[in-house]
Amino acid sequence: QVVFCVLLEGRGRRGGPMRARPPAARLGSVGDAPMTMYHQIPTPCTPKRPMDDQLIFRFHKRLRLEEPNPDEAPVPPLSPYGGMNGMLSLLHAERAHRRRFEEAQVSQHQMAASMVASASSSSVPMDPGTTSFSLADVVQCGHGIGGRCLQCSGRLVQDVPLHLYIAFCAVFAPRPHSADTGFLPHPPQPLLLTAAAGRAAAAELSLPAFASLMACLAPVSGERLLHLGSGTGRAVLAWALFLPQSAACGVEGSPELHQAGCRAAGCAAEEVRSRVFLHCGDIFNSQEEWHHGGVVMINSGSLADAELERVADGLQRVEPGTRIVSISRPLCANPDRAPPGFSLERRSLYRTVGGCNTTVFFYRKPAPE
């Protein structure tokens, strides 16, 4: 800090002119004391303000960011066509995501109405409570609870009436001496299956995943289900439980899995058992009856390629509007295509009883134009 001192001397007694004297000669005088004026001029030596360090840091950081890196390849600028194409792609993806979300909401409302009607017509006392399934119950993902990825984004979680959930779990996951099985006519025993049959049973869809699948299908009351490769009958029994006055038929080639399904269906209520039909044998023996199902589910994981081609040929006889659900494998060699006469609606991952994910393909036979 530099201070310039200007010493001014007033007029003398005789009115003479004012004379400037050296500051050192006048500092100690007592007579005519000079008038001293201090002028502080800002210079580069002025103390720094608190914000100066931050401003300098930002300036240096901007210099480092703007300095080109010789090791990195220069990024070519986007052409006007490339920029417009990218913007249109983002708009198309957003529109498709919004359309899928709106369709899922409509299906959820229809499914909820059907389940409420089922609860009101069921012989089991009405319980106003519902389940509280989470997205992790529908699809298994590696991220945390609050995370989202491509396989779980936009997925539908469908809750079910609590008394129907208790009835289903009492049949397929009984607990000895539990109050949940008190209203069942014949409490079931735990399933004892061989290793091969146990692996096939573990590949079936879990109840929350199947409830979400049903909401996507949006079935109506009275619509029938045909399950080719029904396994232990979980999907068949869940369909009969959730939809009033709807029949469900399952065909299973394994006698061990078929017996397990019959034992589980025999433990359900009489009103539900009257709408469940389980058969043991080759699925192609009933090929002439496939057109009776409004929804046809196929457990394609246990079928060979030649058998999948026979299934695709046999489905040509179904009625227009029939939905086809293929579990774990597509009906065509190209998973992005559909068999002749059908359209591929969507494909999604669903959680199985064993805790893994399996791919489910949705097809529809459109009405003739």
C-alpha positions in Angstrom: 0.0 0.0 0.0 1.6 3.3 -1.2 0.6 6.5 0.4 1.5 9.8 -1.2 1.7 12.7 1.2 1.2 16.3 -0.1 2.3 19.1 2.3 0.8 22.4 1.7 1.9 25.5 3.6 -0.4 28.5 4.2 0.4 32.1 3.5 2.7 34.0 5.8 1.9 37.0 7.9 3.0 39.4 5.2 0.8 37.9 2.5 3.6 36.3 0.6 3.1 33.4 -1.7 2.8 30.0 -0.4 6.0 27.9 -0.6 6.3 24.2 -0.5 8.9 23.0 2.0 10.3 19.5 2.2 8.2 17.3 4.4 11.2 16.3 6.6 11.9 19.9 7.5 8.3 20.6 8.6 7.3 17.5 10.5 8.6 18.7 13.8 7.7 22.4 13.6 5.2 24.0 15.9 4.6 27.3 14.3 3.0 27.3 10.9 2.1 23.7 10.8 1.6 22.4 7.3 -1.8 20.9 6.2 -1.2 17.3 5.3 -3.6 15.4 2.8 -3.4 11.7 2.4 -4.5 10.1 -1.0 -4.7 6.3 -1.1 -4.4 5.0 -4.6 -5.3 1.3 -5.3 -2.4 -0.6 -6.7 -1.6 -4.3 -7.5 -0.4 -4.5 -3.9 -4.0 -4.1 -2.5 -4.9 -7.1 -0.2 -6.8 -9.9 -1.9 -10.5 -10.3 -1.4 -11.9 -13.7 -0.1 -13.4 -14.4 -3.5 -10.2 -13.8 -5.5 -8.8 -17.3 -4.9 -12.0 -18.9 -6.1 -12.1 -16.7 -9.2 -8.5 -17.6 -10.1 -9.2 -21.3 -9.6 -12.2 -21.1 -12.0 -10.2 -19.2 -14.5 -7.4 -21.8 -14.4 -9.9 -24.6 -14.6 -11.5 -23.1 -17.7 -8.1 -22.8 -19.3 -7.4 -26.5 -18.6 -10.8 -27.5 -20.0 -10.5 -25.5 -23.1 -7.0 -26.6 -23.8 -7.1 -29.4 -26.5 -5.6 -32.8 -25.5 -3.3 -34.0 -28.2 -3.8 -37.6 -27.2 -7.5 -37.6 -27.8 -9.0 -37.8 -31.3 -11.0 -34.8 -32.3 -14.8 -35.3 -32.1 -16.3 -34.4 -35.5 -19.2 -32.0 -35.2 -22.7 -33.4 -35.9 -24.2 -32.6 -39.2 -27.6 -30.9 -39.4 -29.0 -34.3 -40.5 -27.4 -36.2 -37.7 -28.6 -33.8 -35.1 -32.2 -33.8 -36.4 -32.1 -37.6 -36.6 -31.0 -37.9 -33.0 -33.8 -35.6 -31.8 -36.4 -37.6 -33.8 -35.1 -40.8 -32.3 -35.5 -39.4 -28.8 -39.0 -38.2 -29.5 -40.0 -41.6 -30.9 -38.6 -43.5 -27.9 -40.4 -41.2 -25.5 -43.7 -41.6 -27.3 -43.3 -45.4 -27.4 -42.6 -45.5 -23.7 -45.6 -43.3 -22.9 -47.9 -45.5 -25.0 -46.7 -48.7 -23.3 -47.3 -47.0 -19.9 -50.8 -45.9 -20.8 -51.7 -49.4 -22.1 -50.3 -50.9 -18.9 -52.5 -48.5 -16.8 -55.6 -49.5 -18.8 -54.8 -53.2 -18.4 -54.3 -52.7 -14.6 -57.7 -51.1 -14.2 -59.4 -53.9 -16.2 -57.5 -56.6 -14.2 -58.5 -54.9 -10.9 -62.1 -54.8 -11.9 -62.1 -58.5 -12.8 -60.4 -59.4 -9.5 -63.0 -57.4 -7.5 -65.8 -59.2 -9.3 -64.0 -62.5 -8.5 -63.8 -61.6 -4.9 -67.5 -60.7 -4.7 -68.6 -63.9 -6.2 -66.3 -66.2 -4.3 -67.4 -68.3 -1.4 -64.5 -67.1 0.7 -65.4 -64.1 2.9 -64.4 -60.8 1.4 -61.2 -59.3 2.8 -60.7 -55.7 1.9 -56.9 -56.1 2.1 -54.6 -56.5 -0.9 -51.1 -57.6 -1.4 -48.2 -55.2 -1.7 -45.9 -56.7 -4.4 -42.8 -54.8 -5.4 -41.0 -54.6 -8.8 -38.4 -57.1 -7.4 -41.2 -59.7 -7.1 -42.0 -59.4 -10.8 -38.5 -59.2 -12.3 -35.1 -59.9 -10.8 -32.6 -57.1 -11.4 -29.1 -56.6 -10.1 -29.5 -53.0 -9.0 -30.9 -51.7 -5.8 -34.6 -51.1 -4.9 -34.7 -47.6 -6.1 -32.7 -48.3 -9.3 -34.2 -48.8 -12.8 -32.8 -50.5 -15.9 -34.1 -51.4 -19.3 -35.6 -54.7 -18.2 -37.6 -53.2 -15.3 -38.4 -49.7 -16.5 -42.1 -49.2 -17.2 -43.1 -52.7 -15.9 -46.5 -53.2 -14.2 -46.9 -54.5 -10.7 -50.3 -56.0 -10.1 -51.6 -56.6 -6.6 -54.3 -59.2 -5.8 -56.8 -59.5 -3.0 -55.2 -60.8 0.1 -57.6 -63.8 0.7 -56.9 -65.1 -2.9 -53.1 -64.8 -2.2 -53.5 -66.7 1.0 -55.5 -69.4 -0.7 -52.9 -69.8 -3.4 -50.0 -69.9 -1.0 -51.9 -72.4 1.2 -52.0 -74.8 -1.7 -48.5 -74.5 -3.1 -46.5 -73.4 -0.1 -48.3 -74.9 3.0 -47.0 -74.6 6.5 -47.8 -77.4 8.9 -50.3 -76.6 11.6 -50.9 -73.1 10.1 -54.1 -71.2 10.3 -53.8 -70.4 6.5 -54.9 -73.9 5.6 -57.8 -74.1 8.1 -60.5 -73.5 5.5 -59.1 -76.0 3.0 -60.9 -79.3 2.7 -57.7 -81.3 2.4 -54.6 -79.5 3.5 -51.8 -80.3 1.1 -48.4 -81.9 1.8 -45.1 -80.4 0.6 -44.2 -81.4 -3.0 -41.5 -84.1 -3.1 -40.2 -84.1 -6.7 -37.1 -85.6 -8.4 -34.3 -83.4 -9.5 -35.5 -83.1 -13.1 -39.1 -82.4 -12.1 -37.9 -79.9 -9.4 -36.0 -77.9 -12.1 -39.1 -77.8 -14.3 -41.2 -76.7 -11.4 -38.7 -74.0 -10.4 -39.0 -72.6 -14.0 -42.7 -71.8 -13.6 -43.7 -68.2 -13.1 -44.1 -66.8 -9.6 -47.5 -65.5 -8.5 -46.6 -61.8 -8.6 -45.1 -62.3 -12.1 -48.1 -64.2 -13.3 -50.4 -61.5 -11.9 -48.5 -58.9 -13.8 -48.7 -61.1 -16.9 -52.4 -61.4 -16.5 -52.8 -57.6 -16.2 -50.9 -57.2 -19.5 -53.2 -59.7 -21.2 -56.3 -57.9 -19.8 -58.6 -61.0 -19.7 -62.3 -60.7 -19.3 -64.6 -62.7 -17.0 -65.4 -66.0 -18.6 -62.3 -66.2 -20.9 -60.6 -69.6 -21.0 -56.9 -70.4 -20.6 -55.1 -73.3 -22.3 -51.7 -74.1 -20.8 -49.5 -76.5 -22.8 -46.9 -77.8 -20.4 -48.7 -76.8 -17.3 -46.2 -78.3 -14.9 -47.6 -78.3 -11.3 -50.6 -76.2 -12.4 -49.6 -72.9 -10.8 -50.8 -70.8 -13.7 -54.0 -72.8 -14.2 -55.0 -72.6 -10.6 -54.1 -68.8 -10.4 -56.3 -68.2 -13.5 -59.3 -69.9 -11.9 -58.7 -68.1 -8.6 -58.4 -64.6 -10.0 -61.1 -64.7 -12.7 -64.8 -65.5 -11.9 -66.6 -68.1 -14.1 -63.4 -68.7 -16.1 -62.2 -72.2 -16.9 -58.5 -73.1 -17.1 -57.1 -76.3 -18.8 -53.6 -77.6 -18.5 -51.8 -80.4 -20.4 -48.6 -81.8 -19.0 -46.5 -84.6 -20.4 -44.7 -85.5 -17.2 -46.7 -87.8 -14.9 -44.9 -86.6 -11.8 -45.6 -83.0 -12.4 -49.2 -83.8 -13.4 -49.8 -85.7 -10.1 -48.3 -82.7 -8.2 -50.7 -80.4 -10.0 -53.7 -82.7 -9.3 -52.9 -82.8 -5.6 -52.6 -79.0 -5.5 -55.9 -78.5 -7.4 -57.6 -81.0 -5.1 -56.8 -78.9 -2.1 -58.6 -75.8 -3.5 -62.2 -74.8 -2.8 -64.9 -76.7 -4.6 -66.0 -73.7 -6.6 -62.4 -73.3 -8.0 -61.9 -77.0 -8.6 -65.0 -77.1 -10.8 -63.2 -74.8 -13.3 -59.8 -76.4 -13.3 -59.1 -79.2 -15.8 -55.7 -81.0 -15.8 -54.7 -83.7 -18.3 -51.6 -85.8 -18.6 -50.3 -86.7 -22.1 -48.8 -85.4 -25.3 -49.8 -81.8 -26.0 -50.2 -82.6 -29.7 -53.0 -85.1 -29.0 -55.3 -82.2 -28.1 -54.3 -80.0 -31.0 -57.8 -80.0 -32.4 -59.1 -78.3 -29.2 -56.6 -75.5 -29.1 -59.0 -73.0 -30.7 -61.2 -73.1 -27.5 -58.7 -71.1 -25.5 -58.8 -67.3 -25.6 -55.3 -67.3 -24.2 -52.8 -70.1 -25.0 -49.7 -70.4 -22.8 -46.8 -72.6 -24.0 -44.0 -73.8 -21.8 -41.5 -73.9 -24.7 -38.4 -74.5 -22.6 -39.0 -78.2 -22.7 -39.7 -78.4 -26.4 -37.3 -79.1 -29.2 -37.1 -77.0 -32.3 -39.1 -79.4 -34.4 -41.8 -79.5 -31.7 -41.9 -75.6 -31.7 -42.6 -75.7 -35.4 -45.4 -78.1 -34.9 -46.8 -75.8 -32.2 -46.7 -72.8 -34.6 -48.5 -74.8 -37.3 -51.2 -76.0 -34.8 -51.8 -72.4 -33.6 -53.0 -71.4 -37.1 -56.5 -72.8 -36.2 -57.1 -70.5 -33.2 -59.7 -67.8 -33.4 -58.7 -64.2 -34.3 -57.9 -62.2 -31.3 -56.3 -65.1 -29.4 -53.2 -64.2 -27.4 -50.3 -66.6 -27.4 -47.8 -66.5 -24.6 -44.6 -68.4 -25.1 -42.4 -68.9 -22.0 -38.6 -69.0 -22.2 -38.3 -69.4 -26.0 -39.8 -67.7 -29.0 -41.9 -69.5 -31.5 -39.6 -68.5 -34.4 -35.9 -68.9 -34.9 -35.7 -65.1 -35.1 -37.0 -63.7 -31.8 -37.9 -60.4 -33.4 -40.4 -62.0 -35.7 -43.7 -63.8 -35.3 -45.1 -67.0 -36.9 -47.2 -66.4 -40.1 -50.6 -65.0 -39.3 -49.5 -63.6 -35.9 -47.9 -60.3 -34.6 -45.3 -60.0 -31.9 -46.8 -57.7 -29.3 -43.9 -57.6 -26.8 -41.4 -59.6 -24.9 -40.4 -59.1 -21.3 -38.6 -60.8 -18.4 -40.5 -62.3 -15.6 -39.4 -63.9 -12.3 -39.7 -67.6 -11.8 -40.3 -69.6 -8.7 -36.6 -70.4 -8.5 -35.7 -66.7 -8.4 -34.3 -66.3 -11.9 -35.7 -64.5 -14.9 -37.2 -66.0 -18.0 -38.2 -64.3 -21.2 -41.9 -64.3 -22.1 -43.0 -63.6 -25.7 -46.5 -62.2 -26.4 -48.2 -62.9 -29.7 -51.6 -62.1 -31.1 -53.6 -63.3 -34.0 -55.1 -60.2 -35.6 -58.6 -60.1 -37.0 -58.9 -60.4 -40.8 -59.2 -57.1 -42.6 
